[in-house]
Amino acid sequence: MTVQQIRRTGHRFLWPVALTTLLAQTPLPQKEVVLHATTRLVQISVIVQNHKGEPVADLKKEDFQIKDNGKLQTVSMFSVDASSTLPLPHPPEKLPPNIFTNELEQKAGTPTSVTIILLDGLNTAWKDQAYSRNQVVKFLKTIEPGDRIGLYVLGNGLKVMHDFTSDASDLIAKLETYNGQILPDITATEGAVMDTDALGLNNWTRAGGASGAERDFYTIDRVLGTLRAIEFIANHLARLPGRKNLIWVSGGFPMDIGFDSLAAWKDPSREQRAFTEDIDRTVRAVNNANLAIYPVDARGLVPDHRFDAANQKIDLSPKLGMGPIVKNQETMSELAGRTGGRAYYNTNDLNHAIRDAVSDSRVTYTIGFYPTSGQFDGKFHKLDVKVVDRSGLNLRYRKGYFDETGKPLDPKMRMTELKDAVIDPLEATSLGLIVGIRPDPKDKSAAAVVIKVDQKGISLEPNADRWSGKLDVVIVQKNNRGQQFAAVNQSIDLNLTKPTYDKLVKEQGLLFTKAVTLVPQARELRVVVRDVPSGTMGSVTVPFNQIVRQ
C-alpha cells in the first residue's frame, strides 16, 4: 500500500522513525511473520491422568498419536506446561506514559496457566447462588502457591471482581462484596496483569416477564448473553500461553426451547429455537483460545421434586419430570466435552469439583499438527488423540475443530463482531496492539491516536509482486455508562510492496495514526482492530484519567 492510498482512507502509516520516543520503551520479542491464509497449525491441549486421577508428566512427543477425521497426522509441535510463572530474561518495565497495550508479554508475572471462576447470577436461582458462593469461598481457602485464580461474575453484566492471582485473602475479600448482582464498586485489582474495568452488558441481559412469550424472550436473551460473555472471556485470555480453565458455576441454560411442549407448538406467540449455531460460535472462540470449560451445577445435589415430602401424591408423568434441569445439564456436558473440560452436577461437594478443575492444569501437553488435507473445507473435523504403548491412561482434550480460513466476509457479521468488541467489558488479546495517545499541547480537545498492530497477527497473502491483506479499525469514545461518542469505523486495504513488507517484518508491526477530537463527557477511548481474513481481534481501552499532558 502506498502512502497516498493510506491517506485516502484517513490513516497515515508512521514507521518508528517518527515515533521513536513514543514507543522506545516498549520491548517487542523477535517473531516471524505468520501467513494465516496459507498455512494453519492445529494445536490441542491434552490432560493425561493415570487410573488414580493423578497427572502423568513423563510423556514425550513420540508417545502421542493424532488422527484428524480418522487420518493419522504428524505431530509437528510439542510442549509440556506445568503451573508456573513464565520466566522473563529481561522483565518488562512499566509502560511509559500514554502507552497502553493488550500484549500480556509486556506485563510481568504472566502465568503458564490460569483458571477463571465465573459466578453466574444470570442463570442461577438466588438460593443456589448463596450456596455456591460459600463453596467457592471454601475452595479459595485451599489455594496453593502455583494456582492463578481469577474471579468474574455475570448478572446484569459481566464484571471482573479480581483478575488472576494466588492471593486467597484478596479473592475472598472481593467475593464477600458479591450478593448476586453486579455492584458498582467492584473493579479489577489495580496492577493486575490484565487490569480492566468491565462495563455492563445490559443489552444482552434484559429482564423477563410472566407470560410464556415473555419468558421465551428472556430465555433467549440470557442464553445469548451467557454465550457472548464466555466468548468475551475466551478472547480476553487468548494471548496467555498454555491451558486456561473456565469454571462456570451456574444453573445452566437449555440448548433449545419450545420443542418439548405441545402447548408451545400450538401457541403462535411462543418461540421454537435451537441454539446450535450460537453454541458453535462460542466453542470456536473457546477452542481458539485454548480454554477448557468446567461447568459446575450451582444447585448441588438435585432431588426429583416429585418425591418431595410436601407432595400428597406422587405423579410420575413426564410433564412433571426433571426436564428443564436435565436439559441444562446436557448443555453443560456439551460445552465441557467439546472444549476438553469436565461437567460436575448432582454433587454437593462443589469445592471438590472446583479443585479438580484447577488441578487439571498442573501438567498439560500441547501438541500440534499441520493437516495433511492441505485445503480448507469449512467443515468440522473430529480429533482423536492417543498415547501409544501405555495402558490405563485417561486423556481429555477438545473433540475437534472447524477447518475455516476465518470469519465470513459478510457485512452484517462484520458489524456485529466489531460492535461486540466495542462493548466487550474485557480486552481482546488475539491480535496484539500497542496504542499511544499524543495530546495536542495547544488544543485540549485534540489528540493523535497511534496504533501498532503486531505483525504476527496480520494475515498477508502473496499477490504477484505484492502482499495483500485487510484490517478493520474502530475507535470509539465512551462515558462511564457505556454511551459511545465520535466513532471512527474504517477499513485499511493492505497492498504492500516488497520494501514495505520487509519494513513491516523488520519493525515487527504495522503503525498508523488517526487524529481524534476528544469529547468532554467521554471517560475512555476504545481501540479495536480486526484482521479481516482470519477474524482475529485485538482491543485496548485507554482511560482518559491516565493520559499525561506535557
Secondary structure, DSSP 8 states (H G I E B T S, - for coil): --HHHHHHTT-EE--GGGTHHHHTT----------TTT---EEEEEEEE-TTS-B-----GGGEEEEETTEEE---EEEEEESSB---SS------TTEEE--GGGSTT-BS-EEEEEEESSSS-HHHHHHHHHHHHHHHTT--TT--EEEEEESSSEEEEEEEES-HHHHHHHHTT-SSS--TT----TT-TT-------TTTS----SSHHHHHHHHHHHHHHHHHHHHHHHHHHTTS-S-EEEEEEE----SEESSS-HHHHH-TTS--EE-HHHHHHHHHHHHHTTEEEEEEETT-S---GGG-TT-SS----GGGSSHHHHHHHHHHHHHHHHHT---B-S-S-HHHHHHHHHHTTSEEEEEEE--TT-S---SEEEEEEEETT--S-EEE---EEE--SSS---HHHHHHHHHHHHH-SS--BSS-EEEEEEE-SS-TTEEEEEEEEEGGG---EEETTEEEEEEEEEEEEE-TT--EEEEEEEEEEEEEEHHHHHHHHHHTEEEEEEEEE--TT--EEEEEEEETTT--EEEEEEEGGG----
